[in-house]
Amino acid sequence: MIGSLYSIASKRRLLVLATISWSVLLGGSRYFLQAHYVSDVFAGFAYGYLFLVGWVNLYIVVTQRTIMTPFDKSTHT
């Protein structure tokens, strides 16, 4: 049980590290190849971060939502 949880956590950590590394290397290569300015690369990182935060918040709201019936006894006395 604990071994499988450790395995999942380490795989998740590796995936996050690989994704961040890929993004940084890709942004750096765009600047190095003079396809974009540094400000463009940082703006892309900021936009991507805000996009990610928005989707994570939406996921949290949707998964934690509870469905109430119109005549739920706990809300009406």
N, CA, C and O atoms as CSV, one atom per row, in Angstrom:
chain,resi,resn,atom,element,x,y,z
A,1,MET,N,N,0.826,-1.196,0.000
A,1,MET,CA,C,0.000,0.000,0.000
A,1,MET,C,C,0.863,1.249,0.000
A,1,MET,O,O,0.690,2.121,-0.852
A,2,ILE,N,N,1.790,1.346,0.945
A,2,ILE,CA,C,2.638,2.532,1.029
A,2,ILE,C,C,3.576,2.593,-0.168
A,2,ILE,O,O,3.865,3.677,-0.673
A,3,GLY,N,N,4.046,1.457,-0.618
A,3,GLY,CA,C,4.923,1.434,-1.790
A,3,GLY,C,C,4.238,1.946,-3.040
A,3,GLY,O,O,4.850,2.644,-3.848
A,4,SER,N,N,2.961,1.600,-3.203
A,4,SER,CA,C,2.241,2.073,-4.387
A,4,SER,C,C,1.976,3.568,-4.304
A,4,SER,O,O,2.014,4.258,-5.323
A,5,LEU,N,N,1.706,4.087,-3.096
A,5,LEU,CA,C,1.518,5.528,-2.943
A,5,LEU,C,C,2.810,6.274,-3.230
A,5,LEU,O,O,2.790,7.337,-3.851
A,6,TYR,N,N,3.934,5.724,-2.783
A,6,TYR,CA,C,5.225,6.349,-3.058
A,6,TYR,C,C,5.501,6.347,-4.546
A,6,TYR,O,O,6.026,7.322,-5.086
A,7,SER,N,N,5.156,5.275,-5.203
A,7,SER,CA,C,5.380,5.168,-6.639
A,7,SER,C,C,4.551,6.198,-7.400
A,7,SER,O,O,5.045,6.819,-8.341
A,8,ILE,N,N,3.301,6.383,-7.002
A,8,ILE,CA,C,2.439,7.372,-7.654
A,8,ILE,C,C,2.972,8.776,-7.414
A,8,ILE,O,O,3.004,9.596,-8.331
A,9,ALA,N,N,3.394,9.057,-6.178
A,9,ALA,CA,C,3.913,10.390,-5.859
A,9,ALA,C,C,5.196,10.668,-6.619
A,9,ALA,O,O,5.394,11.783,-7.101
A,10,SER,N,N,6.069,9.684,-6.736
A,10,SER,CA,C,7.322,9.917,-7.448
A,10,SER,C,C,7.080,10.071,-8.947
A,10,SER,O,O,7.770,10.852,-9.603
A,11,LYS,N,N,6.125,9.346,-9.494
A,11,LYS,CA,C,5.795,9.506,-10.913
A,11,LYS,C,C,5.202,10.884,-11.173
A,11,LYS,O,O,5.513,11.517,-12.182
A,12,ARG,N,N,4.355,11.345,-10.272
A,12,ARG,CA,C,3.753,12.675,-10.419
A,12,ARG,C,C,4.832,13.750,-10.339
A,12,ARG,O,O,4.831,14.697,-11.125
A,13,ARG,N,N,5.758,13.599,-9.381
A,13,ARG,CA,C,6.854,14.557,-9.250
A,13,ARG,C,C,7.711,14.588,-10.502
A,13,ARG,O,O,8.108,15.659,-10.962
A,14,LEU,N,N,7.994,13.427,-11.050
A,14,LEU,CA,C,8.793,13.335,-12.266
A,14,LEU,C,C,8.069,13.982,-13.444
A,14,LEU,O,O,8.696,14.664,-14.254
A,15,LEU,N,N,6.775,13.778,-13.548
A,15,LEU,CA,C,5.992,14.384,-14.622
A,15,LEU,C,C,5.984,15.909,-14.514
A,15,LEU,O,O,6.133,16.603,-15.520
A,16,VAL,N,N,5.813,16.432,-13.303
A,16,VAL,CA,C,5.828,17.885,-13.100
A,16,VAL,C,C,7.197,18.452,-13.440
A,16,VAL,O,O,7.291,19.482,-14.108
A,17,LEU,N,N,8.255,17.798,-12.991
A,17,LEU,CA,C,9.614,18.258,-13.285
A,17,LEU,C,C,9.895,18.230,-14.782
A,17,LEU,O,O,10.497,19.162,-15.314
A,18,ALA,N,N,9.473,17.189,-15.458
A,18,ALA,CA,C,9.690,17.084,-16.902
A,18,ALA,C,C,8.918,18.161,-17.655
A,18,ALA,O,O,9.432,18.734,-18.615
A,19,THR,N,N,7.695,18.440,-17.230
A,19,THR,CA,C,6.879,19.456,-17.894
A,19,THR,C,C,7.468,20.845,-17.709
A,19,THR,O,O,7.535,21.620,-18.663
A,20,ILE,N,N,7.895,21.168,-16.500
A,20,ILE,CA,C,8.504,22.477,-16.248
A,20,ILE,C,C,9.812,22.609,-17.011
A,20,ILE,O,O,10.079,23.654,-17.604
A,21,SER,N,N,10.629,21.565,-17.005
A,21,SER,CA,C,11.900,21.601,-17.737
A,21,SER,C,C,11.667,21.794,-19.226
A,21,SER,O,O,12.360,22.584,-19.866
A,22,TRP,N,N,10.706,21.083,-19.777
A,22,TRP,CA,C,10.392,21.214,-21.200
A,22,TRP,C,C,9.959,22.637,-21.530
A,22,TRP,O,O,10.375,23.195,-22.545
A,23,SER,N,N,9.121,23.229,-20.674
A,23,SER,CA,C,8.644,24.592,-20.910
A,23,SER,C,C,9.783,25.603,-20.869
A,23,SER,O,O,9.861,26.487,-21.722
A,24,VAL,N,N,10.660,25.476,-19.889
A,24,VAL,CA,C,11.789,26.404,-19.771
A,24,VAL,C,C,12.736,26.250,-20.950
A,24,VAL,O,O,13.194,27.247,-21.507
A,25,LEU,N,N,13.034,25.022,-21.336
A,25,LEU,CA,C,13.923,24.806,-22.482
A,25,LEU,C,C,13.298,25.310,-23.777
A,25,LEU,O,O,13.992,25.882,-24.617
A,26,LEU,N,N,12.028,25.110,-23.942
A,26,LEU,CA,C,11.350,25.588,-25.143
A,26,LEU,C,C,11.345,27.112,-25.198
A,26,LEU,O,O,11.619,27.695,-26.247
A,27,GLY,N,N,11.037,27.758,-24.080
A,27,GLY,CA,C,11.063,29.220,-24.034
A,27,GLY,C,C,12.456,29.768,-24.280
A,27,GLY,O,O,12.623,30.759,-24.990
A,28,GLY,N,N,13.456,29.125,-23.694
A,28,GLY,CA,C,14.840,29.552,-23.917
A,28,GLY,C,C,15.265,29.392,-25.360
A,28,GLY,O,O,15.983,30.236,-25.897
A,29,SER,N,N,14.832,28.327,-25.986
A,29,SER,CA,C,15.200,28.114,-27.388
A,29,SER,C,C,14.531,29.138,-28.295
A,29,SER,O,O,15.117,29.555,-29.294
A,30,ARG,N,N,13.313,29.545,-27.962
A,30,ARG,CA,C,12.631,30.571,-28.768
A,30,ARG,C,C,13.389,31.891,-28.704
A,30,ARG,O,O,13.483,32.604,-29.702
A,31,TYR,N,N,13.933,32.219,-27.525
A,31,TYR,CA,C,14.736,33.437,-27.401
A,31,TYR,C,C,16.081,33.263,-28.098
A,31,TYR,O,O,16.533,34.166,-28.802
A,32,PHE,N,N,16.717,32.124,-27.911
A,32,PHE,CA,C,18.037,31.872,-28.497
A,32,PHE,C,C,17.985,31.906,-30.022
A,32,PHE,O,O,18.908,32.407,-30.664
A,33,LEU,N,N,16.926,31.384,-30.597
A,33,LEU,CA,C,16.775,31.389,-32.053
A,33,LEU,C,C,16.254,32.730,-32.574
A,33,LEU,O,O,16.015,32.885,-33.771
A,34,GLN,N,N,16.083,33.683,-31.682
A,34,GLN,CA,C,15.609,35.035,-31.987
A,34,GLN,C,C,14.238,35.030,-32.666
A,34,GLN,O,O,13.944,35.872,-33.514
A,35,ALA,N,N,13.427,34.080,-32.279
A,35,ALA,CA,C,12.051,34.042,-32.771
A,35,ALA,C,C,11.150,34.933,-31.920
A,35,ALA,O,O,10.113,35.403,-32.389
A,36,HIS,N,N,11.555,35.168,-30.644
A,36,HIS,CA,C,10.781,36.010,-29.729
A,36,HIS,C,C,11.731,36.804,-28.853
A,36,HIS,O,O,12.896,36.446,-28.681
A,37,TYR,N,N,11.202,37.898,-28.299
A,37,TYR,CA,C,11.940,38.656,-27.295
A,37,TYR,C,C,11.772,37.966,-25.948
A,37,TYR,O,O,10.890,37.124,-25.775
A,38,VAL,N,N,12.635,38.334,-24.990
A,38,VAL,CA,C,12.533,37.758,-23.650
A,38,VAL,C,C,11.174,38.098,-23.038
A,38,VAL,O,O,10.572,37.266,-22.359
A,39,SER,N,N,10.697,39.307,-23.273
A,39,SER,CA,C,9.395,39.699,-22.719
A,39,SER,C,C,8.272,38.821,-23.268
A,39,SER,O,O,7.317,38.516,-22.553
A,40,ASP,N,N,8.381,38.415,-24.533
A,40,ASP,CA,C,7.377,37.519,-25.115
A,40,ASP,C,C,7.388,36.160,-24.420
A,40,ASP,O,O,6.338,35.577,-24.147
A,41,VAL,N,N,8.584,35.674,-24.142
A,41,VAL,CA,C,8.715,34.367,-23.483
A,41,VAL,C,C,8.133,34.427,-22.071
A,41,VAL,O,O,7.390,33.534,-21.665
A,42,PHE,N,N,8.474,35.488,-21.321
A,42,PHE,CA,C,7.936,35.622,-19.966
A,42,PHE,C,C,6.423,35.831,-19.978
A,42,PHE,O,O,5.719,35.329,-19.103
A,43,ALA,N,N,5.929,36.565,-20.960
A,43,ALA,CA,C,4.479,36.743,-21.078
A,43,ALA,C,C,3.802,35.405,-21.367
A,43,ALA,O,O,2.717,35.137,-20.851
A,44,GLY,N,N,4.428,34.574,-22.181
A,44,GLY,CA,C,3.889,33.245,-22.454
A,44,GLY,C,C,3.870,32.375,-21.210
A,44,GLY,O,O,2.909,31.644,-20.970
A,45,PHE,N,N,4.944,32.454,-20.411
A,45,PHE,CA,C,4.972,31.710,-19.151
A,45,PHE,C,C,3.865,32.193,-18.214
A,45,PHE,O,O,3.180,31.384,-17.589
A,46,ALA,N,N,3.693,33.511,-18.120
A,46,ALA,CA,C,2.662,34.072,-17.238
A,46,ALA,C,C,1.269,33.662,-17.708
A,46,ALA,O,O,0.422,33.285,-16.898
A,47,TYR,N,N,1.038,33.735,-19.000
A,47,TYR,CA,C,-0.263,33.341,-19.543
A,47,TYR,C,C,-0.526,31.852,-19.281
A,47,TYR,O,O,-1.628,31.471,-18.885
A,48,GLY,N,N,0.473,31.031,-19.502
A,48,GLY,CA,C,0.321,29.601,-19.251
A,48,GLY,C,C,0.056,29.296,-17.791
A,48,GLY,O,O,-0.748,28.421,-17.470
A,49,TYR,N,N,0.737,30.021,-16.898
A,49,TYR,CA,C,0.535,29.830,-15.468
A,49,TYR,C,C,-0.891,30.211,-15.074
A,49,TYR,O,O,-1.555,29.475,-14.344
A,50,LEU,N,N,-1.361,31.366,-15.561
A,50,LEU,CA,C,-2.725,31.791,-15.245
A,50,LEU,C,C,-3.759,30.824,-15.813
A,50,LEU,O,O,-4.775,30.556,-15.172
A,51,PHE,N,N,-3.510,30.309,-16.991
A,51,PHE,CA,C,-4.395,29.327,-17.602
A,51,PHE,C,C,-4.455,28.060,-16.743
A,51,PHE,O,O,-5.533,27.514,-16.508
A,52,LEU,N,N,-3.299,27.601,-16.283
A,52,LEU,CA,C,-3.239,26.412,-15.430
A,52,LEU,C,C,-3.973,26.639,-14.116
A,52,LEU,O,O,-4.739,25.780,-13.680
A,53,VAL,N,N,-3.751,27.780,-13.482
A,53,VAL,CA,C,-4.420,28.086,-12.216
A,53,VAL,C,C,-5.933,28.132,-12.406
A,53,VAL,O,O,-6.682,27.644,-11.559
A,54,GLY,N,N,-6.379,28.709,-13.504
A,54,GLY,CA,C,-7.814,28.754,-13.780
A,54,GLY,C,C,-8.417,27.374,-13.930
A,54,GLY,O,O,-9.480,27.103,-13.373
A,55,TRP,N,N,-7.759,26.497,-14.672
A,55,TRP,CA,C,-8.282,25.144,-14.859
A,55,TRP,C,C,-8.249,24.334,-13.569
A,55,TRP,O,O,-9.162,23.551,-13.306
A,56,VAL,N,N,-7.206,24.514,-12.762
A,56,VAL,CA,C,-7.136,23.790,-11.488
A,56,VAL,C,C,-8.258,24.255,-10.567
A,56,VAL,O,O,-8.904,23.434,-9.915
A,57,ASN,N,N,-8.495,25.566,-10.506
A,57,ASN,CA,C,-9.589,26.077,-9.674
A,57,ASN,C,C,-10.943,25.589,-10.171
A,57,ASN,O,O,-11.805,25.236,-9.366
A,58,LEU,N,N,-11.137,25.564,-11.466
A,58,LEU,CA,C,-12.390,25.047,-12.020
A,58,LEU,C,C,-12.568,23.571,-11.662
A,58,LEU,O,O,-13.669,23.147,-11.311
A,59,TYR,N,N,-11.502,22.795,-11.750
A,59,TYR,CA,C,-11.559,21.378,-11.391
A,59,TYR,C,C,-11.940,21.208,-9.920
A,59,TYR,O,O,-12.753,20.349,-9.578
A,60,ILE,N,N,-11.351,22.025,-9.062
A,60,ILE,CA,C,-11.653,21.931,-7.634
A,60,ILE,C,C,-13.117,22.268,-7.372
A,60,ILE,O,O,-13.785,21.574,-6.607
A,61,VAL,N,N,-13.611,23.316,-7.993
A,61,VAL,CA,C,-15.011,23.717,-7.795
A,61,VAL,C,C,-15.960,22.632,-8.284
A,61,VAL,O,O,-16.929,22.305,-7.598
A,62,VAL,N,N,-15.700,22.076,-9.446
A,62,VAL,CA,C,-16.598,21.074,-10.022
A,62,VAL,C,C,-16.574,19.781,-9.218
A,62,VAL,O,O,-17.623,19.169,-9.016
A,63,THR,N,N,-15.409,19.352,-8.758
A,63,THR,CA,C,-15.335,18.085,-8.031
A,63,THR,C,C,-15.846,18.195,-6.605
A,63,THR,O,O,-16.228,17.182,-6.019
A,64,GLN,N,N,-15.866,19.385,-6.029
A,64,GLN,CA,C,-16.335,19.531,-4.652
A,64,GLN,C,C,-17.789,19.972,-4.570
A,64,GLN,O,O,-18.328,20.124,-3.474
A,65,ARG,N,N,-18.418,20.174,-5.696
A,65,ARG,CA,C,-19.813,20.618,-5.706
A,65,ARG,C,C,-20.717,19.474,-5.254
A,65,ARG,O,O,-20.547,18.329,-5.671
A,66,THR,N,N,-21.670,19.800,-4.406
A,66,THR,CA,C,-22.649,18.801,-3.980
A,66,THR,C,C,-23.993,19.162,-4.590
A,66,THR,O,O,-24.323,20.337,-4.748
A,67,ILE,N,N,-24.739,18.164,-4.920
A,67,ILE,CA,C,-26.044,18.370,-5.531
A,67,ILE,C,C,-27.097,18.358,-4.435
A,67,ILE,O,O,-27.187,17.408,-3.657
A,68,MET,N,N,-27.892,19.421,-4.380
A,68,MET,CA,C,-28.968,19.505,-3.391
A,68,MET,C,C,-30.300,19.342,-4.100
A,68,MET,O,O,-30.516,19.887,-5.182
A,69,THR,N,N,-31.181,18.593,-3.481
A,69,THR,CA,C,-32.534,18.475,-4.016
A,69,THR,C,C,-33.320,19.717,-3.593
A,69,THR,O,O,-32.943,20.378,-2.626
A,70,PRO,N,N,-34.400,20.044,-4.296
A,70,PRO,CA,C,-35.158,21.256,-3.949
A,70,PRO,C,C,-35.710,21.253,-2.524
A,70,PRO,O,O,-35.854,22.315,-1.919
A,71,PHE,N,N,-36.017,20.083,-1.983
A,71,PHE,CA,C,-36.594,20.004,-0.648
A,71,PHE,C,C,-35.670,19.238,0.287
A,71,PHE,O,O,-36.095,18.297,0.958
A,72,ASP,N,N,-34.425,19.638,0.328
A,72,ASP,CA,C,-33.450,18.995,1.203
A,72,ASP,C,C,-33.785,19.339,2.659
A,72,ASP,O,O,-33.897,20.514,3.010
A,73,LYS,N,N,-33.942,18.325,3.498
A,73,LYS,CA,C,-34.344,18.520,4.889
A,73,LYS,C,C,-33.303,19.299,5.689
A,73,LYS,O,O,-33.660,19.994,6.640
A,74,SER,N,N,-32.022,19.200,5.326
A,74,SER,CA,C,-30.987,19.863,6.112
A,74,SER,C,C,-30.979,21.372,5.901
A,74,SER,O,O,-30.465,22.098,6.752
A,75,THR,N,N,-31.533,21.869,4.797
A,75,THR,CA,C,-31.525,23.310,4.545
A,75,THR,C,C,-32.843,23.978,4.897
A,75,THR,O,O,-32.878,25.193,5.095
A,76,HIS,N,N,-33.929,23.215,4.979
A,76,HIS,CA,C,-35.240,23.777,5.300
A,76,HIS,C,C,-35.708,23.239,6.642
A,76,HIS,O,O,-35.690,22.032,6.884
A,77,THR,N,N,-36.125,24.149,7.507
A,77,THR,CA,C,-36.605,23.695,8.817
A,77,THR,C,C,-38.082,23.873,8.966
A,77,THR,O,O,-38.642,23.540,10.010
